[in-house]
């Protein structure tokens, strides 16, 4: 057995345990993992083994956690297109094994060949619009710095859903729903709700923010039909597909601004772009808010440096860089540049403030319980400049919105 295949099996075993005993709402993923292990270790489900072999052949650098994420999303993307019983009918190992056994590229290349290529050639897309509430929270804190509606450059925008949410959720005439409330906790262990900080955070989140020019940057072609289907397959945990409002919100954003007239888009790798390329694609030369949306710690250290230098060269004098991502690498994956989303409070937000002479973006200001950005703690070391002072976020919220609570 190759080292790569062993790494995939080990991650599948971890997922079978995690989704079977911890995140039990996603029992579908536990059943996927268990069935995948059977398929890899026996003649049953040869089609799954063929998909894995194809992935290993084309991407020998992939480690287990990344490979398993891609496999989960490739099969989910396929089943959302071809099986109306998904995910309801896949909360057991048997239907997964049946699907694995059906995979035969030679019999149905259009379906199974697409699945194999999605797993082997694509990267996981991050298009969770609720994560963008952080951008609104920080923009609310610094909105009084700007003489005009703040501009936003979103690096790692995927299919622009988060940016569209930011633009349209404050518009009374738009059907796009506001962000879900945030719950702020006292600490990461007892997880007791801090009533006052929760109220302050949601006052900030309820502000009517009008953005100026907004542009997304992503390495994928977001107008390609296959990319849109892949993004949908990546967007949902299986349990979220049982929530009609979550699916409806996605479909609404999917149909909003199809010609990118309100939120523009630039295809390319931000790490290799020049400042002139970015400026040439937009009506502005600097940006007030630059966000890295679940991309900063998903690339190599050299790419991070290149992206950060680009952002600093494009940032306005009063601007803010917001970095949001899973931070700690998975044990044994230090060279695989993949953040660990399974560790509670590891999905974090840090900032670089143009008004502060500091590069402490390694110090988060917010740590989220998970990547769905519903519950969080404020980290005491992170700082933002508000009203002339460098303060942690809880003090910043009190200074800006304390009179409203």
N, C-alpha and C positions, 0 to 999 in steps of 0.2 A: 504494500500500500504506500502511495506517495505521501510525502509530508503534507501537501496541500489537501489531499483527500482526507487524511487523518484530522487536519484542522477543521474541515467542514463537518465531519462526523462529531467532533467534540463540541462544536457550536450547536449542532442540532440537538445533541443530548442536553446541553444547558438550556436551550429553548424549550424542550419538552418538559423539563422540570419547572422552569420559570413561569411559563404560561399555564402550566397545569396546577401550580400551587400558589403562585404570587399574584400574577395578573390574570386571574381566572376568567375575567370577562372576555379574554381573548383565547379561550380554549381551542378555537379553530387553529391557531398557530401551534399550539401544543400537539394537536392531532396531525397537522402537517409535518411537524418535526419527527414524530414517532413513525409515521408512515414512510417518511423519507429515509429514516434509518433502516427500516425493513427493506426498502427498495435497494439501498446501497449494499446491504449485507446478504441479499438472496437473489434468486432469479425473478422474484415477483417485482413488477414495476421496472422492467428493463429500460423503458423509455425515460424514466427519471435519471437513471445512471448514465444513459447516453447524453442527456442534457448537461449533466455535471462534467462528463468527460470532455464535451465540446467546450464548455466554459474553461476548464483547466488548460485545454490545448491552446486557446486563444489568449487567455489571461493568466499565465503561470504565476504572476506576482500577487494575485488575490489571496488574502488570508480568509480563514473560515467565517468570521463574523460578517465581513463584507459580502462574501459569496452567498451566504445563507440569506441575507437581506435581499440580494438580487433575485435569488430563486423564489423566495416568498412573493416578491412583487411581480415577477414574471408570470407565475401561476395565477396570482390574483387578477392581473391585467387580462389574461386569457379567459378566466372564468367569468369575469364581469361582462365579457363580450359573448360568451358561448353557453353559459349555464345559468338559467334564471333561479336555480335552487341555491346558488352561492350567495352568502355564506351559510344560510340556514341549514342546508343539507350537508355541510362539511364539518360538523362538530363531532365527527367520529373518524377513525382511521380508514375504514373501509372505502368510503367514496374517494378519498385521496389516492389510495392504492389503485382503485379502478381507473382514475384519471391518469396516474403515472403509467399504468399498463397500456393506456390508449395512445400514448405519445409515440408517433411513428412519422418521422419527417418524410419518409418515402411515400406514405399513404396520403398524407394531407400536408403538403409543404407550406401552403399559405397559412395554415393555422399553427402547426407545430414548429415549422421553421422560424416563424415570427417569434414564437415563445422562446426558442433556443437562442435566437439572436438578441432578443431583449435581455435575457439573462447574461449573455456572454459579452455584449457590446455596449450596453447602456450603463449609466450611473444612476444611483438612486436620486430621484427628484424630491426636493423639499418645497411643498406648496401649501403649507398649513397656514391659512390666513389669520388664525387667532394669534399666531406668534407675533404678528405685526402690531399688536396692542402695545408692545414695549416701545415701538417707534412713536406711537401717539403719546404715550406717557411722558417720554423725555421731551418730545416736541412741545408739549403743554408746559413743561417746566421752563423751557428757554424761549418760548414764543415771543416774549417781550424784548428779546435781543434784536429782532429783525424788523426792518421798516416796511417790508412787503411779505406776502405769503411765502413761507419757507419752501425752498426747492428740495427735492429728494432724489438721490441716486441710490438705487437698490442693486447691490452686487450679489448675484445668486438668486435672481428674481423668479426663476422657474417661469410659470405661465402667467405671472403678474397678478395672481389673485390677491395677495396681501396688499399690493399697492392699490389695486382697485378698491379694496375694502377701505383703506385709508382715505381715498379720495371721495368715495360715494356714501360712506356710512354717516357722514355729517350733513348730507344733503336731504332735506325734508321731502323732496319730491322723488327721491330714489327708493326703490324697494329693498336695497341692500341694508341688512340689519346691522345695528351697532355691535361693537365687540362685546363679548361676554364679560361680566364683572370679574375682577381679580380678588382673590382672598389672600391677605397677607398674614403669615403665621409668625408667632413669637420666636420659634426656633425650629431646627430641622428634626428634632427628636420627639418632643411632646406634640408638636404640630397644633398647638392651641391657636385659635384665631385671635389676632390683634385687632380689636374692634375699631380703634381710632385710625390706625394706619390703613386698614381696609377701606374705611370711609374716605380718607384722604386720597388714596390711590384711585378710587373710583370717581371722585370729583375730578381729578386730573384727566381720567379716561373719558369723562362726559363732556369735556370742553369741545366747543365747535371750532375745529382747526381747519382752515382753508389752506391747502397746499398750492404752491406755485407749480412750476414745471416738475413733473415726475417722470423718471426714466428708469427702466429696468435693464440690467445687463446679465446675460446668461450665455453659456457656451452652446446651448442647444437651440435648434430651430423651433421656436414655440408655435409657429403656424403650421407645422407639419402634423398631419392627422395622427400618425403613429406616436409622435411626441405627446400630443394631447391625451391619447389613450394611456400611454405610459404614465404620465403625470397623475391621471385619475387613479391608476392602479397603485401608485406610490402614496397617494394622499391619505388613504384611510387605513386605520387598523380595522380588522374585520368587525369588531364590536361597534364601530362607528357607523357601519352600514345598516345597523338596526335602528339608527336614530334618524328619522325622516327630516328633521330640521337641519341636521348637519349636511345631509345629502342635498337637500333643497338649496342651502346656501352655496354649496359648491356649484350646482347647476346654474344658479343665478349669476354668479361671478363668471362662470364659463361663457355665458352669453352676453356679458357686458363689455362694451367698448371693443368690438371685434376688429376694428380697423386701427386700433392703438392711437386714436386721435387725442384722447385725454391723458393716457399713460403711454409714453413712447417706449420703444424697445431697441436695444443695440445688441446684436449677436456677436459674441466673441469671448476670448479669454482675457479677463481683466488683468491677469498677471503679466500678460505680454503686450497689452495695449499701451500706446503712448498717450500722453495727456492730450495731444492735438487730435487724436482719433476720437476721444470721448467728447471733446469740445465741439468738433465738427459735426457730431451727430445730434447736437442739442442747441437750443437758443440761448443757453447760459454758459459762462466760462468757469464759474465756481458753483459749489453746491453747499447749501446750509446744513443738510443732513445727509450723511453717507452711511448706509447700512450694509453690513455683511450678514446675509440671511442664511444661516446654517451652511456656511461654505468656508469660513476662515480656518477652522481647525480640521477641515476635511481634505486639505491639500498639504503639500510638503512645506517644510520650513522656508525654503528658498522662495517658493511661490507666495507664501504669506508675506515675506519681506517685500517682494515686488508689488503685491496688491496694496500693502500698507503705504508704501512710498507713493504709489499712484494716487491713493486716497488723500494723502496729506497735500499733494500738489494740486488737488482739485477742491480742497476744503476752503470755504469762505472764512474770513477773519473771526467771525463769531460762531462758526459752525461746530458740529458735533459728529463724531464717528461712533456708530453703535455696532458693536460686535456681539453677535448672539449665536451660540453654538454649544454642542456637547464638548467638554473640555478635556477631561482625562482620557488618555489613550487606554485601550483595553490591554490587559496584561499580555505580554508577548507580541504586541502589535506596534511597538514604538516606531517602527519604520513603515507602518501601513497607513499612517495619517488618517485614522478613523476614530472619531470620538465615541465614547461609551455612553449610549443613551439609556442603558438599563440601570445605572447608578442613580438613586434618588438625589435630586438637587444638583446634578452634574450638568444639566442644561442651564447655561448661565449667560448673563448679559454684562458686558463691560463697555466702557466708553473712553474716548479720547476727546477732550474738550479743548477747542482752539484757544479758549480764554485762560487756560491753565498751562503753565510751563511744566508739564509732567508727561511721562510716557508709561504710566502705571496701568495700562490696559489689561495687564495680567491679573489685576485685582478686580473681581466682579463686583458690580453694584447690586445685582439681583441674582439669586439662585432659584431656579424653578424646580418644582417637585418632579416634573417630567416635561417632555417636549410639547405637551398640549397647552402649556402656559395658562393654567387655571389657578394654581396655588404657588406661592413663592415666599421666600424670606429675603429681607434686605441685608446685604452684607455690610458690615460696619466700616471696612477699610476703603471701599470705593468712594470717590468724591466727584461732585459736580459743582460748577460755579453758579450760584444763584444770588442775586442782589449784592454782588461784589465779594461774596465769601465762598470758600471751598468747603463744602459740607457734604455729609453722607445723605443718601436719598431721603431718609425719613425726615431729617431736618429741612431738606429742600422742599419737600411736600408741605411741611408745616409752615414754612415761610411764605410759600406761594398761595396755599389754599386753606390754611388754618382757620381763617375767618369764615369760611364757607361750611365748616363742620360744627 
